[in-house]
Amino acid sequence: MDTWNYIEYAAWGLSALFGLLIVIDWIKVDTTYSEEMLTSSREGELEAMTEKHRLEG
């Protein structure tokens, strides 16, 4: 086996590790926060308040 084979196996291993970390994070976020919290747009609320303040002022 040459060096390129080792690099290829290392890349596949890192890819599998990153995929596993993404799935773990997905499960952690899904169990920590409600669906309503995850789909809300807090930035949109802040922008709407700022726009309302400009129109009134």
C-alpha positions in Angstrom: 0.0 0.0 0.0 1.3 3.4 -0.8 0.8 6.8 0.9 -2.2 7.7 -1.2 -4.2 4.7 0.0 -3.5 5.7 3.6 -4.6 9.3 2.9 -7.8 8.0 1.2 -8.6 5.8 4.2 -8.0 8.7 6.6 -10.3 11.0 4.5 -13.0 8.3 4.6 -12.6 8.0 8.3 -12.8 11.7 8.9 -15.8 11.9 6.7 -17.6 9.2 8.7 -16.5 11.0 12.0 -17.9 14.3 10.8 -21.1 12.7 9.6 -21.5 11.0 13.1 -20.9 14.4 14.8 -23.6 16.0 12.6 -26.1 13.3 13.5 -25.3 13.6 17.2 -25.6 17.4 17.1 -28.9 17.0 15.2 -30.3 14.7 17.9 -29.1 16.9 20.7 -30.7 20.0 19.2 -33.9 18.2 18.3 -34.3 17.0 21.9 -33.2 20.3 23.5 -35.4 22.8 21.6 -39.1 22.7 20.6 -40.1 22.7 16.9 -41.7 26.1 17.5 -38.5 27.6 18.8 -36.4 26.2 15.9 -38.8 27.5 13.2 -39.3 31.0 14.7 -37.5 34.0 13.3 -36.2 36.1 16.1 -34.3 38.3 13.7 -37.5 38.9 11.8 -39.3 40.0 14.9 -36.5 42.4 15.8 -36.5 43.8 12.2 -40.3 44.3 12.4 -40.0 46.1 15.7 -37.4 48.4 14.2 -39.5 49.1 11.1 -42.5 49.8 13.3 -40.5 52.2 15.4 -39.4 54.1 12.2 -42.9 54.4 10.9 -44.3 55.7 14.2 -41.4 58.1 14.9 
